[in-house]
Amino acid sequence: MKHQPIWIESFDYFRAKNPFSGNGGKLGFKIFPEKDEDRLRVVIWEGMNCCEKSTPREERCYPFSEEGLAEASSWVRQEIEESRRQMEEEEY
């Protein structure tokens, strides 16, 4: 089954202190720029509710940099792809 790619904002968006959220499969994710701690905090949860109304499945922190965002984005995409595969297996 073909899925829409997971799109994540550029580092400039986070540099302006903007959080970003999205979803794919059964998972939602949110990236919080925490400039004071010099990190990007990424939360992944299951379900259709927003981050603040959900129990995190996993949370990771990455350096507040372009490279850190690339690592965070890669992890989010990997987790969502795995979730999508599991959903497809459950359908069969």
C-alpha positions in Angstrom: 0.0 0.0 0.0 1.3 3.4 -0.9 1.5 6.0 1.9 2.1 9.7 1.9 5.6 10.6 2.9 6.1 12.0 6.4 7.0 15.7 6.0 8.9 17.6 8.7 9.7 21.3 8.7 13.2 22.7 8.1 15.5 23.5 11.0 14.8 27.3 10.5 11.2 26.5 11.7 12.5 25.1 14.9 15.1 27.8 15.3 12.1 30.2 15.7 11.0 28.1 18.7 8.0 26.5 16.9 6.9 22.9 17.8 5.8 20.7 15.0 3.5 17.7 15.0 2.3 15.1 12.5 1.1 11.5 12.3 1.3 8.4 10.2 -0.1 4.9 10.8 -1.3 4.6 14.4 1.3 7.0 15.6 1.5 10.7 16.3 4.7 12.7 16.8 5.7 16.1 18.1 9.0 17.8 17.9 9.7 20.4 20.6 12.6 22.9 20.1 14.2 23.4 23.5 16.8 26.1 22.8 17.6 26.7 26.5 18.6 23.0 26.8 20.2 23.0 23.3 18.1 20.1 22.2 15.1 18.9 20.1 12.7 16.7 22.2 10.7 14.2 20.2 7.6 12.5 21.5 5.8 9.6 19.8 2.4 8.3 20.9 -0.3 5.9 19.7 -3.8 7.1 18.9 -5.7 10.0 17.4 -5.5 12.4 20.3 -3.0 15.2 20.5 0.3 14.8 22.3 -0.9 16.6 25.4 -3.9 14.2 25.8 -1.9 11.0 25.2 0.6 8.8 27.0 4.0 8.9 25.3 5.1 5.6 23.8 8.6 6.9 23.5 10.6 10.1 23.9 14.0 11.0 22.7 16.3 14.1 22.6 18.6 15.1 19.8 21.1 18.0 19.5 19.5 21.4 18.5 21.1 21.4 15.1 20.4 20.5 11.5 22.1 17.2 12.1 20.0 16.6 15.2 16.9 17.3 13.2 18.0 14.9 10.5 18.5 12.2 13.2 15.1 13.0 14.8 13.3 12.9 11.4 14.9 9.6 10.5 13.8 8.1 13.8 10.2 9.4 13.4 10.0 8.1 9.9 11.3 4.7 10.9 8.8 4.4 13.7 5.9 5.4 11.5 7.0 2.9 8.7 7.1 0.1 11.3 3.6 1.1 12.6 2.3 1.1 9.0 3.7 -2.4 8.4 2.1 -3.7 11.5 -1.2 -2.2 10.5 -1.1 -3.8 7.1 -0.2 -7.2 8.7 -3.2 -6.9 11.0 -5.5 -6.3 8.0 -4.5 -9.7 6.5 
